[in-house]
Amino acid sequence: MDHSLRISLLGELTVTRNGAPVALPASRKARAVLGYLAATARPVRRERLCELFWELPDDPRSALRWALSKLRPAVDSEDSPHIVADRERVAFSGAMEEVDLLAIRARLLDEPPFLPPAELRQMAAELEHPLLDGLAQAGGEYFQLWLAAEREDVLLLRRNVLRRLALHPEIGRPEAVKWARRWKEQTPLEEDAARSLVHALARTGREDEARQHEADFFAAAKAAGLEVSGPLMPETPAPAEPATDQSRPDETLHRRMLRKQQIGFCRSSDGVRIAHASIGDGPPLVKAANWLNHLELDCNSPIWGPTFDAWAADRRFIRYDERGNGLSDWDVKQIGFDAFVRDLETVVDALGLDRFPLLGISQGCAVSIAYAARHPERVSGLILIGGYATGWRIGASAEEQARREAVLTLTRHGWGTSNPAYRHIFSQTFMPDAKPDDLAWFDEFQRRTVSPENAVRFQEAFGTIDVRDDLAKVQVPTIVFHARDDERISLDQGRALAAGIPGADFVELDSKNHILLGHEPAWHTWMTAAKAFLAQHGI
């Protein structure tokens, strides 16, 4: 491992060895190829690189070979070759700490509850710079779309760092105002950011300014149709303190920071890297993957955050990104139902779980059922919501199949574009009663979670799911939930799922949403009944 090599992706692409700058090829395409390989940190098919950076009638393969020949002298050493290529794939083989963006991301995932303020300040400064600055036009449309999505991810990382600085217990009150203000500027409609700024101002004795910010936020939230949980001002504002004060900020603002998820990686039997995460303490509950997942983006999201928090309150809540999306490998040969089950098997084996309940949502229900049928000794219970036994190519009407085929066509052509309309088809049917901001978040989440190619492959795989023969093999306590007016999966499909599992309970929920949202009554009904089910069976 060549720790003397450092690659900076934030700002202009630079490479240093032992602190000295390394000359890079003059070709912007070659530099962009290096930046892409270093940022993705996984093997990439040669065809994919050619598609990203070269257009016909050029000779893309020859151009790629030329670019790699120019890059090797810059990053390879005799003992540590970093550009690794075979006939099919190319990769940058290096450690995370050798690439600035990857090092920051890893540190934010694996740190103790509070990183040192100096380290966070340095991260905030580095994350101000655009990713691969000056190289946006070095590739074609697909590269530009990838880079735009990655730059959005850098913005999320920066917001994460600003939040940590604003709430850090070792940062004095005047400096906390500075970071809280920058956090709020990045997310003007986020309640936690607004509350942080109001609290920081109040703690420094600037109550009038704090109240003005509170009033401005309430006005903006009302105009956007957002609900605010309560007043932002602390009940008893503290008097102004000297700059050396190191008082701990309001504990309520730290609740999610302290409940930190632990992210790890494992490899399936066919060599695919699968990302998994654990959060909370207590007996395990494993959530099977569903459409779509991203361990970094969904944890504190308006869609999934309330559900994850509720389960992590008294359990070790475990979830993962199945192959093809999120933090798991995207460039994979197999995306299909057997592979989905294998990913679940890989995660629970890697974590050494002996016996555990499974939570299945949407197609995750079928994965959970298949796993329980194949490994009855490992599963203690099933909680299934919004599920089905047969995919749309099998159980749907001719009209529904035609509609799904049309959606596949739209996905192929529009998924990766900046126009959210292509992804809004899914958002609107998943959550017809969601708030506009929640739908907009989910539109963007889907784009950043999966490639256009894999979005199509997932939909095709879901269409051929068939676990009807597995239903009778389930030997554990099972409870099935389904929204009465689910626009994605019909209530009849949920009932059929429950009817096929021996002794399964069925609970009908008063909702239109395929994904239940934390603010709706049906979500509370589901969560209360699911936890009571686990308690009843001693799971």
Helices and strands as residue ranges (DSSP letters): E 5-8, E 14-17, E 20-21, H 28-40, E 44-45, H 46-53, H 60-75, E 83-85, E 89-92, G 96-98, H 100-110, H 117-126, G 136-138, H 141-166, H 173-186, H 191-203, H 207-223, G 251-254, H 255-258, E 262-267, E 273-279, E 284-287, H 305-312, E 316-321, H 337-350, E 356-361, H 363-374, E 379-385, H 392-395, H 398-414, H 421-430, H 436-449, H 452-463, H 468-471, E 478-483, H 491-500, E 505-509, H 521-536
